[in-house]
Amino acid sequence: MKKIKIISIVLSMLIMVVGCDKSEEIDKKEDIAPSSINSEEISLSMVKPKTINPILNKDKSVGYIMNLVYDGLFTIDENYNVVPQLVEEYGIAQDGMSIDIKLKDAMWHDNKPVTSEDVNFTIDLIQKNQDSPYYYLAENIASVSIQNNKEFTINFKEKYPFSVDTLIFPIVSQEKINSVSNKDANQVKKNLIGNGPYKISKYEERDGMILSKNESYYEKLPKDMKEIKVGVVPDEEALVSMVMALESDIASISLHDLSKFYEKQFNITTYEGRDYESIIFNYDNPFLRDVNFRKAIAHAINIENIVDEGYMSDATSVNFPLNSNSKYYNKDIKPINYDKEKAKSYLKKVKPITDEEIQRIDREKNDKINQNTIKGTTLKENKKDTENITNKENDIKDKISKINLKIIVNKNNIERIKSAHIISENLKSIGIKSTVIELEDQELSDALSSKKYDLALVGWELSIIPDARSIIDNSGYTDEKLNSYKESLANATSQSQIADIYKSIQKYVNDNVIFISLVIRDEYIVNNKRIDGKVSPNDFDVYEGITNLTIKEK
């Protein structure tokens, strides 16, 4: 999909400078500290909104709140899988160029029905506002063909295997907003009516909003569902401070802030985020072109130790760039195990592939060399060949002993630095020398683009769309079989097809050590212990499950 920027996976050298012990769900019975929060409602906070239009808003904290007020056609569950929300039924065309959808009997908060026209208007609003965070999701939509109020067809510009996964933007009311211009669509009075489980009962720009139960919601909601009071704060730092001061009940926090919260007053929920970390190889190095050398490296690396000591257990080990509970992540495919003896055995098989060797192999393929030409080989020539092979093997061993692999890493990321030194020690144990080089952000970016490294520890933010092809492409590895798998994935039109193809790709990447997946970093939700129950957060919606929360009796 050359024309579509729908694969939103960006290489990011994230600056994370603090490591601490992993915090698990805390469920000890302890005294709850006095709180100034009204005990009759759940209290949340958001940064002062520039707009409460969910299509045009760019602030995460505001977006998390508006997720409670607006539903989309589909949404992302706690395992990062797409599931229907406003959609009752859907079917993807055999050619993958359209999807037929039937809506549930959902109502707006003013008791008017959510219609096909609202969906069409929402898509038009997104496409007319390129700075919308949902713009890339709607970029491949060509048109909407409306059959009636509840049934319509979304037509796509190009076939894309993850088209359903892109339909997760909130649906807004055509009648209320009635304009696709940025200025008009941002007016507060036009954005007070949603279709989600909570409705806005009151909103004042300085004081925030009150969210109450939507009694007309199309799904069953708990009878004792609590109201939510949303306060307004000046910045992200204040979101954390409000929870610490017991003025807000729940907040998404960083690893840096984790150590500020204590068991006596707070529960901490850990969930898998989207920050994926891996080792990539520079395939300009002839040794790294040899799969045996890469396998030796993979078997030498103790990933379990990296998770425990490098990331202080604040991460989930994975062997492919998808969330570990994704329906497309195959847990039956195991990563290459830590085994020093196996690593050494693969080193003995190494035959570095030079540019000249690649050209020779290509010539042999093109010329289809006649195998009969070797029939006249004499015993003397065979003996000479054997001696040459022995000399070559000794020469390779000598070269391996002199190798000093350059491992580059972001100097502002303490977890990666620790991991890089663990890897260096692992390689040393099988006779491979290496040097860890810590670089500033721009230096690291320059080194990657100019191929001035052998191994690099890098981080990616996984897209909310489960398309791993961009990361695979950026590994620098290519061959006919891998290209064939990716082509098959591009032509898939069902989830079962995608799962089968991903299984093959995951196994191929693993077997050939195209890159080495390490971890996906954990994220955290902290809540005041006066709150009873658990949320099921993901990075798309940290308040998922909030309708089930209650408040403990004093």
C-alpha positions as CSV (number, residue, x, y, z in Angstrom):
1,M,0.0,0.0,0.0
2,K,2.4,2.6,-1.2
3,K,-0.1,5.4,-1.2
4,I,-1.5,4.8,2.2
5,K,0.1,5.8,5.5
6,I,-2.1,3.4,7.3
7,I,0.8,1.5,8.8
8,S,1.4,3.8,11.7
9,I,4.4,2.2,13.3
10,V,7.2,4.7,14.1
11,L,10.7,3.9,15.1
12,S,11.1,5.6,18.5
13,M,14.1,6.0,20.7
14,L,12.1,6.5,23.8
15,I,13.8,8.3,26.8
16,M,13.1,6.2,29.8
17,V,15.6,6.9,32.6
18,V,14.2,5.2,35.6
19,G,14.0,1.5,36.4
20,C,12.3,0.0,39.4
21,D,10.8,-3.2,40.7
22,K,7.6,-4.5,39.1
23,S,4.4,-3.6,40.9
24,E,1.7,-6.1,40.7
25,E,-2.0,-5.9,41.6
26,I,-2.1,-5.1,45.3
27,D,-5.0,-6.6,47.3
28,K,-4.0,-6.4,50.9
29,K,-6.5,-5.2,53.5
30,E,-5.1,-2.0,54.8
31,D,-6.5,1.2,56.2
32,I,-7.6,3.6,53.6
33,A,-6.3,7.1,54.0
34,P,-8.8,10.0,54.3
35,S,-9.8,11.3,50.9
36,S,-11.3,14.6,49.9
37,I,-13.0,12.9,47.0
38,N,-16.8,12.8,47.0
39,S,-17.6,9.2,48.0
40,E,-20.7,9.1,45.8
41,E,-18.9,9.4,42.5
42,I,-15.7,8.3,40.8
43,S,-13.3,11.1,40.2
44,L,-11.1,11.4,37.1
45,S,-9.0,14.2,35.6
46,M,-8.1,15.4,32.2
47,V,-5.8,18.2,30.8
48,K,-7.8,21.3,29.9
49,P,-9.4,20.5,26.5
50,K,-8.9,22.5,23.4
51,T,-11.9,20.7,22.1
52,I,-14.2,18.0,23.3
53,N,-15.0,16.9,19.7
54,P,-13.5,13.3,19.8
55,I,-12.6,13.4,16.2
56,L,-10.5,16.6,16.5
57,N,-9.1,16.2,20.0
58,K,-5.4,15.4,20.2
59,D,-4.9,15.1,23.9
60,K,-4.7,11.5,25.3
61,S,-6.2,12.3,28.6
62,V,-9.2,14.0,27.0
63,G,-9.5,11.2,24.5
64,Y,-9.7,8.6,27.3
65,I,-12.6,10.5,28.8
66,M,-14.4,11.0,25.4
67,N,-14.1,7.2,24.9
68,L,-16.7,6.9,27.7
69,V,-19.1,9.2,25.9
70,Y,-18.7,8.1,22.3
71,D,-18.6,4.6,20.8
72,G,-17.1,3.6,17.4
73,L,-18.1,1.0,14.8
74,F,-15.4,-1.2,16.4
75,T,-13.1,-0.9,19.4
76,I,-10.0,-2.5,20.8
77,D,-10.3,-4.9,23.7
78,E,-7.8,-5.5,26.5
79,N,-5.8,-7.9,24.3
80,Y,-5.5,-5.4,21.4
81,N,-8.0,-7.3,19.3
82,V,-10.7,-5.4,17.3
83,V,-14.2,-6.2,18.4
84,P,-17.6,-4.8,17.2
85,Q,-19.1,-2.0,19.2
86,L,-21.9,-0.1,17.3
87,V,-21.8,-2.9,14.7
88,E,-24.5,-5.6,14.8
89,E,-23.3,-7.5,11.7
90,Y,-20.6,-7.1,9.1
91,G,-19.1,-8.9,6.1
92,I,-16.0,-8.3,4.1
93,A,-16.3,-8.6,0.3
94,Q,-14.4,-11.4,-1.3
95,D,-12.1,-9.0,-3.1
96,G,-11.4,-7.1,0.2
97,M,-12.5,-3.8,-1.4
98,S,-15.6,-3.2,0.8
99,I,-17.3,-4.1,4.0
100,D,-21.1,-4.3,4.6
101,I,-22.2,-3.2,8.0
102,K,-25.5,-3.3,9.9
103,L,-25.7,-1.0,13.0
104,K,-27.1,-2.0,16.4
105,D,-30.2,-0.2,17.7
106,A,-28.0,2.5,19.4
107,M,-29.3,5.8,20.4
108,W,-27.8,9.2,20.9
109,H,-28.1,10.7,24.4
110,D,-31.0,12.8,23.2
111,N,-32.8,9.5,22.3
112,K,-32.5,9.8,18.6
113,P,-31.1,6.8,16.6
114,V,-27.5,6.5,15.5
115,T,-27.7,6.1,11.7
116,S,-25.8,5.3,8.6
117,E,-25.8,9.0,7.8
118,D,-23.9,9.7,11.1
119,V,-21.2,7.2,10.0
120,N,-20.9,8.8,6.6
121,F,-20.7,12.3,8.2
122,T,-18.0,11.2,10.7
123,I,-15.8,9.8,7.9
124,D,-16.2,13.0,5.9
125,L,-15.3,15.0,9.0
126,I,-12.2,13.0,9.6
127,Q,-11.1,13.2,5.9
128,K,-11.7,17.0,5.8
129,N,-9.4,17.5,8.9
130,Q,-5.9,16.1,8.2
131,D,-4.7,17.0,11.7
132,S,-7.3,14.6,13.2
133,P,-5.5,11.7,15.1
134,Y,-7.9,9.4,13.2
135,Y,-7.1,10.8,9.7
136,Y,-4.7,7.9,8.8
137,L,-7.4,5.4,9.8
138,A,-9.9,6.9,7.3
139,E,-7.4,7.6,4.5
140,N,-8.2,4.4,2.6
141,I,-12.0,4.9,2.6
142,A,-13.2,5.8,-0.9
143,S,-16.9,6.2,-0.1
144,V,-19.9,5.1,1.9
145,S,-22.9,3.6,0.1
146,I,-26.0,3.9,2.3
147,Q,-28.8,1.4,1.9
148,N,-31.0,2.6,4.8
149,N,-30.7,4.1,8.3
150,K,-29.0,1.0,9.7
151,E,-27.2,-0.6,6.8
152,F,-24.4,0.7,4.6
153,T,-21.2,-0.3,2.7
154,I,-17.8,1.2,3.3
155,N,-15.8,1.1,0.0
156,F,-12.0,1.2,0.1
157,K,-9.5,2.7,-2.3
158,E,-7.1,-0.3,-2.0
159,K,-7.3,-3.8,-0.6
160,Y,-5.9,-3.8,2.9
161,P,-6.0,-6.9,5.1
162,F,-6.6,-4.9,8.3
163,S,-9.4,-2.7,7.0
164,V,-11.7,-3.7,9.8
165,D,-9.0,-2.7,12.4
166,T,-9.1,0.8,11.0
167,L,-12.8,1.4,11.8
168,I,-12.2,2.2,15.5
169,F,-12.8,6.0,15.3
170,P,-15.7,7.4,17.4
171,I,-19.0,8.1,15.6
172,V,-20.3,11.6,16.0
173,S,-23.8,13.1,15.4
174,Q,-24.5,14.7,12.0
175,E,-27.5,16.5,13.3
176,K,-25.7,18.1,16.3
177,I,-22.4,19.0,14.6
178,N,-23.8,19.6,11.1
179,S,-20.5,21.0,9.7
180,V,-17.1,19.5,8.7
181,S,-15.3,22.8,9.2
182,N,-12.8,22.7,12.1
183,K,-14.2,25.9,13.6
184,D,-17.8,24.8,13.7
185,A,-17.1,21.2,14.7
186,N,-15.2,22.4,17.7
187,Q,-18.0,24.3,19.3
188,V,-18.7,22.9,22.8
189,K,-22.5,23.0,22.4
190,K,-22.3,20.8,19.3
191,N,-20.3,18.1,21.1
192,L,-22.4,17.4,24.3
193,I,-24.4,14.5,22.8
194,G,-22.7,11.2,22.5
195,N,-23.7,7.5,22.1
196,G,-21.6,5.8,24.7
197,P,-22.3,4.3,28.1
198,Y,-21.9,7.7,29.8
199,K,-23.6,10.9,28.9
200,I,-22.4,14.5,29.7
201,S,-24.8,15.8,32.3
202,K,-22.9,19.0,32.9
203,Y,-19.9,20.7,31.4
204,E,-18.1,23.9,32.3
205,E,-14.7,24.6,30.7
206,R,-13.0,25.6,34.0
207,D,-14.6,23.0,36.3
208,G,-14.8,20.0,34.0
209,M,-17.8,17.7,33.5
210,I,-20.2,15.3,35.2
211,L,-20.8,12.0,33.4
212,S,-23.8,9.9,34.3
213,K,-25.2,6.6,33.2
214,N,-26.8,6.4,29.7
215,E,-30.1,4.6,30.6
216,S,-30.8,4.1,26.8
217,Y,-27.5,2.4,26.1
218,Y,-27.7,-0.5,23.7
219,E,-25.8,-2.9,26.0
220,K,-26.7,-3.9,29.5
221,L,-25.0,-1.7,32.1
222,P,-24.6,-2.3,35.9
223,K,-27.5,-1.1,38.0
224,D,-25.2,0.6,40.5
225,M,-23.0,2.2,37.9
226,K,-21.4,5.3,39.4
227,E,-21.4,8.8,38.1
228,I,-18.0,10.2,37.1
229,K,-16.7,13.7,38.0
230,V,-14.0,14.8,35.6
231,G,-11.8,17.6,36.8
232,V,-9.6,19.9,34.6
233,V,-5.8,20.2,35.3
234,P,-3.2,22.3,33.5
235,D,-0.8,19.5,32.3
236,E,0.0,15.8,32.3
237,E,2.1,16.1,35.5
238,A,-0.9,17.4,37.3
239,L,-2.9,14.2,36.3
240,V,-0.5,12.2,38.5
241,S,-0.4,14.8,41.3
242,M,-4.2,14.7,41.6
243,V,-4.2,11.0,42.3
244,M,-1.3,11.3,44.8
245,A,-3.2,14.1,46.6
246,L,-6.3,11.8,46.7
247,E,-8.2,14.3,44.6
248,S,-8.7,11.9,41.7
249,D,-9.3,8.2,41.8
250,I,-7.6,6.8,38.7
251,A,-4.7,7.8,36.4
252,S,-2.4,6.3,33.8
253,I,1.2,6.6,35.0
254,S,4.6,6.1,33.7
255,L,7.4,3.9,35.0
256,H,9.1,7.0,36.2
257,D,6.1,7.8,38.5
258,L,5.5,4.3,39.7
259,S,7.7,4.6,42.7
260,K,5.7,7.5,44.0
261,F,2.7,5.4,44.9
262,Y,2.5,3.2,48.0
263,E,0.6,0.0,48.8
264,K,-1.4,1.5,51.7
265,Q,-3.4,4.0,49.6
266,F,-3.2,2.7,46.0
267,N,-3.8,-0.3,43.8
268,I,-1.6,-0.6,40.7
269,T,-2.7,-2.5,37.6
270,T,0.0,-3.6,35.2
271,Y,-0.9,-4.0,31.5
272,E,0.9,-4.6,28.3
273,G,1.6,-1.4,26.4
274,R,2.8,-0.9,22.8
275,D,6.5,-0.1,23.3
276,Y,8.2,-3.0,21.5
277,E,12.0,-3.5,21.8
278,S,14.3,-5.6,19.6
279,I,17.7,-6.3,18.3
280,I,18.3,-5.6,14.6
281,F,21.3,-6.6,12.5
282,N,23.4,-4.7,10.0
283,Y,23.3,-7.0,7.0
284,D,26.2,-5.2,5.4
285,N,28.4,-7.3,7.8
286,P,29.2,-10.6,5.9
287,F,29.1,-12.6,9.1
288,L,25.6,-11.4,10.0
289,R,24.4,-12.5,6.6
290,D,25.1,-16.1,7.7
291,V,22.1,-17.5,9.5
292,N,24.4,-19.7,11.6
293,F,26.1,-16.7,13.0
294,R,22.7,-15.1,13.8
295,K,21.6,-18.3,15.4
296,A,24.7,-18.4,17.5
297,I,24.0,-14.9,18.7
298,A,20.3,-15.8,19.4
299,H,21.2,-18.9,21.4
300,A,23.9,-17.0,23.4
301,I,21.4,-14.3,24.6
302,N,19.7,-14.9,27.9
303,I,16.4,-13.0,27.3
304,E,14.9,-14.1,30.6
305,N,17.8,-12.5,32.3
306,I,17.4,-9.3,30.2
307,V,13.7,-9.1,31.2
308,D,14.6,-9.6,34.9
309,E,17.7,-7.5,35.2
310,G,17.6,-5.2,32.1
311,Y,14.0,-4.3,32.4
312,M,13.5,-5.1,36.1
313,S,10.6,-7.4,35.1
314,D,8.6,-4.3,33.8
315,A,8.1,-6.0,30.4
316,T,6.6,-9.0,28.7
317,S,8.9,-11.2,26.6
318,V,7.8,-11.6,23.0
319,N,9.2,-13.2,19.9
320,F,7.4,-11.2,17.3
321,P,6.2,-7.5,16.9
322,L,2.6,-8.0,18.0
323,N,1.0,-7.8,21.4
324,S,1.4,-11.2,23.1
325,N,-2.4,-11.7,23.5
326,S,-3.3,-10.6,20.0
327,K,-5.3,-13.2,18.0
328,Y,-2.5,-13.0,15.4
329,Y,0.4,-13.8,17.8
330,N,1.1,-17.5,17.8
331,K,2.3,-18.6,21.3
332,D,3.0,-22.1,20.0
333,I,6.1,-20.8,18.2
334,K,8.8,-20.6,20.8
335,P,11.7,-18.2,20.7
336,I,15.2,-19.6,20.2
337,N,16.3,-20.8,23.7
338,Y,19.3,-19.7,25.7
339,D,21.9,-22.5,25.1
340,K,25.6,-21.6,25.1
341,E,26.6,-25.0,23.7
342,K,24.2,-24.7,20.8
343,A,25.5,-21.2,20.2
344,K,29.1,-22.6,20.0
345,S,28.0,-25.4,17.6
346,Y,26.4,-22.8,15.2
347,L,29.6,-20.8,15.3
348,K,31.5,-23.8,13.8
349,K,29.1,-23.8,10.9
350,V,29.6,-20.1,10.0
351,K,30.6,-19.2,6.4
352,P,30.3,-15.5,6.1
353,I,28.5,-14.4,2.9
354,T,30.4,-11.7,1.1
355,D,29.1,-9.5,-1.8
356,E,31.2,-11.6,-4.2
357,E,29.6,-14.8,-2.8
358,I,26.1,-13.3,-3.3
359,Q,27.0,-12.5,-6.9
360,R,28.4,-16.0,-7.5
361,I,25.3,-17.6,-6.2
362,D,23.2,-15.4,-8.4
363,R,25.3,-16.3,-11.4
364,E,24.9,-20.0,-10.6
365,K,21.1,-19.6,-10.4
366,N,20.9,-17.7,-13.7
367,D,23.3,-19.9,-15.6
368,K,21.9,-23.2,-14.2
369,I,25.4,-24.7,-14.0
370,N,25.6,-28.3,-15.3
371,Q,26.3,-30.6,-12.4
372,N,27.9,-33.1,-14.7
373,T,31.0,-30.9,-15.0
374,I,32.3,-32.3,-11.7
375,K,32.4,-35.9,-12.9
376,G,35.9,-35.7,-14.2
377,T,37.3,-34.4,-10.9
378,T,40.4,-36.5,-9.9
379,L,41.2,-37.8,-6.5
380,K,44.1,-35.4,-6.3
381,E,41.8,-32.5,-7.0
382,N,39.4,-33.7,-4.3
383,K,42.2,-33.9,-1.8
384,K,43.3,-30.4,-2.7
385,D,39.7,-29.2,-2.2
386,T,39.5,-30.8,1.2
387,E,42.7,-29.0,2.2
388,N,41.3,-25.8,1.0
389,I,38.1,-26.3,3.0
390,T,40.1,-27.0,6.2
391,N,42.3,-23.9,5.6
392,K,39.1,-21.9,5.0
393,E,37.5,-23.1,8.2
394,N,40.6,-22.2,10.2
395,D,40.6,-18.8,8.6
396,I,37.0,-18.3,9.6
397,K,37.7,-19.3,13.2
398,D,40.6,-16.8,13.2
399,K,38.3,-14.1,11.8
400,I,35.6,-14.8,14.4
401,S,38.1,-14.6,17.2
402,K,39.1,-11.1,15.9
403,I,35.5,-9.8,15.5
404,N,34.4,-6.9,17.7
405,L,30.7,-6.3,17.2
406,K,29.6,-2.8,17.6
407,I,26.3,-2.7,19.7
408,I,24.6,0.7,19.6
409,V,22.0,1.9,22.1
410,N,20.3,5.1,23.2
411,K,22.3,6.5,26.1
412,N,19.1,8.0,27.6
413,N,17.4,4.7,28.0
414,I,18.8,2.9,31.0
415,E,16.9,-0.3,30.5
416,R,18.3,-0.7,27.0
417,I,21.8,0.1,28.2
418,K,21.6,-2.5,30.9
419,S,20.3,-5.0,28.3
420,A,23.1,-4.2,25.8
421,H,25.7,-4.9,28.4
422,I,24.0,-8.2,29.3
423,I,24.1,-9.1,25.6
424,S,27.7,-8.2,25.4
425,E,28.6,-10.5,28.3
426,N,26.5,-13.3,26.7
427,L,28.4,-13.0,23.5
428,K,31.7,-13.0,25.3
429,S,30.8,-16.3,26.9
430,I,30.8,-18.0,23.4
431,G,34.0,-16.2,22.2
432,I,32.5,-13.2,20.4
433,K,33.9,-9.8,21.4
434,S,31.6,-6.8,21.3
435,T,31.6,-3.1,22.4
436,V,28.5,-1.3,23.6
437,I,28.3,2.3,22.3
438,E,25.9,4.7,23.9
439,L,24.6,7.4,21.6
440,E,22.4,10.4,21.9
441,D,19.0,10.4,20.0
442,Q,20.3,12.0,16.8
443,E,23.6,10.2,16.8
444,L,21.7,6.9,17.1
445,S,19.4,7.8,14.2
446,D,22.4,8.8,12.1
447,A,24.3,5.6,12.9
448,L,21.2,3.5,12.0
449,S,20.7,5.3,8.7
450,S,24.4,5.1,7.7
451,K,24.7,1.5,8.9
452,K,27.5,2.3,11.4
453,Y,26.7,-0.6,13.7
454,D,26.5,-4.4,13.8
455,L,23.8,-4.8,16.4
456,A,21.3,-2.2,17.5
457,L,18.9,-2.2,20.4
458,V,15.9,-0.2,19.2
459,G,12.3,0.6,20.2
460,W,9.1,0.8,18.2
461,E,5.7,2.0,19.1
462,L,3.4,-0.7,17.8
463,S,0.5,0.6,15.8
464,I,-3.0,0.0,17.2
465,I,-3.5,-1.8,13.8
466,P,-1.8,-5.3,14.0
467,D,0.3,-4.8,10.9
468,A,3.9,-5.9,11.6
469,R,5.2,-5.5,8.0
470,S,6.8,-2.1,8.6
471,I,9.0,-3.5,11.3
472,I,9.9,-6.5,9.3
473,D,10.8,-4.3,6.3
474,N,12.9,-2.0,8.5
475,S,15.0,-5.0,9.7
476,G,16.9,-4.8,6.5
477,Y,16.4,-8.5,5.6
478,T,14.8,-9.6,2.4
479,D,14.4,-12.8,0.4
480,E,12.0,-14.4,-2.0
481,K,10.2,-16.5,0.6
482,L,9.7,-13.6,3.0
483,N,8.4,-11.4,0.2
484,S,6.0,-14.2,-0.8
485,Y,4.6,-14.3,2.7
486,K,4.1,-10.6,2.8
487,E,2.4,-10.6,-0.5
488,S,0.0,-13.3,0.7
489,L,-0.7,-11.2,3.8
490,A,-1.5,-8.2,1.6
491,N,-4.1,-10.2,-0.3
492,A,-5.7,-11.8,2.8
493,T,-9.4,-11.0,3.3
494,S,-10.3,-12.8,6.5
495,Q,-9.0,-13.0,10.0
496,S,-8.4,-16.8,9.6
497,Q,-6.2,-16.2,6.5
498,I,-4.3,-13.4,8.3
499,A,-3.7,-15.7,11.3
500,D,-2.4,-18.6,9.1
501,I,-0.1,-16.3,7.2
502,Y,1.2,-14.6,10.3
503,K,2.0,-18.0,11.8
504,S,4.2,-18.7,8.8
505,I,5.8,-15.3,8.9
506,Q,6.4,-15.6,12.7
507,K,8.0,-19.0,12.3
508,Y,10.2,-17.9,9.3
509,V,11.4,-14.8,11.2
510,N,12.2,-16.9,14.2
511,D,13.9,-19.8,12.3
512,N,16.1,-17.4,10.3
513,V,16.7,-15.0,13.2
514,I,15.8,-12.1,10.9
515,F,15.8,-9.9,14.1
516,I,15.6,-10.7,17.7
517,S,12.4,-9.6,19.6
518,L,13.0,-8.8,23.2
519,V,10.0,-7.3,25.1
520,I,6.9,-5.1,25.1
521,R,7.1,-2.6,27.9
522,D,4.5,-2.6,30.7
523,E,2.2,0.3,31.4
524,Y,0.4,1.2,34.6
525,I,-2.9,2.3,36.0
526,V,-3.1,3.5,39.6
527,N,-6.3,3.9,41.6
528,N,-7.3,5.0,45.0
529,K,-8.1,2.1,47.3
530,R,-11.5,3.4,48.0
531,I,-12.4,2.1,44.5
532,D,-13.6,-1.5,44.3
533,G,-13.2,-3.6,41.2
534,K,-10.7,-3.7,38.3
535,V,-10.4,-2.0,34.9
536,S,-9.1,-3.9,31.9
537,P,-7.0,-1.2,30.3
538,N,-5.1,-1.0,27.0
539,D,-3.2,1.8,25.5
540,F,-6.2,2.8,23.4
541,D,-8.7,2.9,26.3
542,V,-7.2,3.0,29.8
543,Y,-10.7,3.2,31.4
544,E,-12.1,0.0,29.8
545,G,-14.3,-1.7,32.4
546,I,-14.9,1.4,34.5
547,T,-18.6,0.9,34.4
548,N,-18.1,-2.1,36.8
549,L,-16.3,-0.1,39.4
550,T,-17.9,0.6,42.7
551,I,-16.9,2.6,45.9
552,K,-16.1,0.8,49.1
553,E,-18.3,1.5,52.0
554,K,-16.6,3.4,54.8
